[in-house]
């Protein structure tokens, strides 16, 4: 039997950052992953592949230049599935290589196989060679992520009816695509393939989608994707999905039918915990296979077993998982560290992008906070005109009482990059005055912060200290 200070199950973002942190603390650490290649869902079927695919689609389709050269403009006329996969495989190989190098440099041991608890301090790892390796540790971190939800009524076949993992292996680009589920994954893939001029129908059983995003942004986003050709059907429950051979027939509860060459089912994910033998460690999951943890330390109800990443549920972001894994490792190894910042950015890599930080207008209203709103349209910026942006907006929410910026929402090109300015101001408790006082590079999209700040500032009461300064200058 081999003993470690920390054993990490899963090598996704949370497991990766925890392992590197433990290695830098010179502790004996082992990462167990059931796949032959490290990286977890994030590297192989989730974050990195989908974002790489998005960038490839936008580059090859010429989507970003169509406002100048027309909707028929393309960088490559005949775009095939292999064109999309070529860049994808190069990126994945690079990501795995970087991860393996980081583990080697920090003396992190790795073992490929399926781990299951045999006690609260022991696991067995079943390797592909048929061997079982018994291991013990003082501390454990579960970072196994999630797996696709595959209900019985969907006739998955791996080619024309697929889940989000199988979708990356598509043999050819379909002429028509039905996406079931308007969550983050469904919205990202639906809008990507619409940019390839695929006829996309996005079906969501609920009457709304992405409810955690500010409604003003969703209204603007909905208008844009419909204009781009996505047939968005909200409040449309699925009655049956039939694989008819030449096409997929989707019947909705309202009596409508949709025919398509391919169907992507992207309605939810489950915690990948069913094969961990958690009962032997004294742990239970919720109905979606997720673990409950203390959100400050990431300890489960068994104090020496931690969990981080998508396996603990919202926000289920690679970025937050990286932070959670590092904090969990520090706490597990009795090492002081800085707490997480209260405000973190949320990014959706759809076409167009959506990114938010802080509160939405709906949250402000629920909390009874008196506020003002500042709006900037990307077309109002010189950089937006240079880039040919017809759409895109930045919305800023400001407290009338304290003048603090309490939320920023962006939809449009570069949203996921621009949001970090908002994150810094929110976490440093900055006010709208920051955007009025400071100069932004011109021309840039970041100038939208200045425009939105002035928009809010000009409708807000003038602070007393400003009045005093003005009266002093008048007396002089």
PyMOL commands that set and color helices and strands:
alter all, ss='L'
color gray80, all
select helices_A, chain A and resi 13-24+40-44+47-61+63-69+81-105+166-169+184-195+215-227+278-281+310-312+318-332+361-366+378-380+382-387+415-427+433-437+447-457+464-475
alter helices_A, ss='H'
color red, helices_A
select strands_A, chain A and resi 2-9+29-33+109-112+114-119+122-126+132-142+146-148+161-163+176-180+199-204+231-234+238-243+248-252+257-260+262-265+269-271+305-307+346-348+354-358+371-377+393-399+405-411
alter strands_A, ss='S'
color yellow, strands_A
deselect
rebuild
show_as cartoon
